[in-house]
């Protein structure tokens, strides 16, 4: 991103990449929260309400853990890393359905 | 003066944007020559109409008999001004010495700045240390490790500064607002003195023309000599770090934050169902997710 920004021509692309990266960091928490909720609730179906309930539970747990001194920071870092990776992995799979099946 | 420049530059860019947008919307005329586009870009950024003089050498010096009629942008290891700058002075370098006169503002980023001449405008400063031995007709704003206003130094306006150490031995006509580790005041402040930080010392020669307001961690860190003159009220308070869990606003904003996450999650589910639902079953095979995430962190930092 910095290299793109230095070239001046790539400045808009660099800014867009930065925005996408920040958005991905934000979304990472949702990703992990939903996964955590699904593990704990083990819903029978895949309805929207199940997904939202799982997300709520997962996010509540992550939010509470976040306020624990020291541990919260570590957990947050792990959540961002795992969430980013899961997001990238899923993007890869969705964009190349033929290769994943 | 800097504000005026910014306003004019902003207007020019706004006009350029409008014209460019109109051309693109019309789609009847295109810049077929890439060189022409480059010329337009360079013209937009050259700002020759603003009389900006640039000097970049190891030692940038404006002699005592020299007068610069434009704004001077100077970068070098040492920037020394002994003459007169009729515009603003924008120095970037290791050491900046202003012994002459700057008619406009001084906007500086440097390791060490010494002003023993006159700055007729404001000083906007971000540096390791600033020694003010001369005169500033307006105000001083900045962030620095060390600020020293010597006994011969004079600030016509006020001071708004965040610094590690501040020594005010000279004269400040208006109010002083400082966020500081250690502040020693032995000079004169025309109006109120407001500080937040660790230590405050007012010596016998200190004079405050308005109220004194101090926010410190311990009362023992405030030393006000008997001979110090404070015209207004004294308000010295100890800063108590409040537990955030005891405040209702903390829970209020946490709830809003959580609701925002839920809303975004719901939107993702609605807009990209293929991205959200399968993710829960295909998630993190063999720890690949965490590996990918760590990799993205690392690569972002490297770049």
Interface residues (C-beta under 8 A of the other chain):
Chain A: X1 X2 X3 X21 X24 X26 X27 X28 X29 X30 X31 X33 X34 X35 X38 X46 X48 X51 X52 X55 X56 X59 X60 X63 X67 X78 X80 X81 X82 X83 X84 X85 X86 X88 X89 X90 X91 X93 X94
Chain B: X245 X254 X257 X258 X261 X262 X264 X265 X266 X268 X269 X274 X275 X276 X277 X278 X279 X280 X282 X283 X284 X285 X288 X289 X290 X291 X292 X293 X294 X295 X296 X297 X300 X303
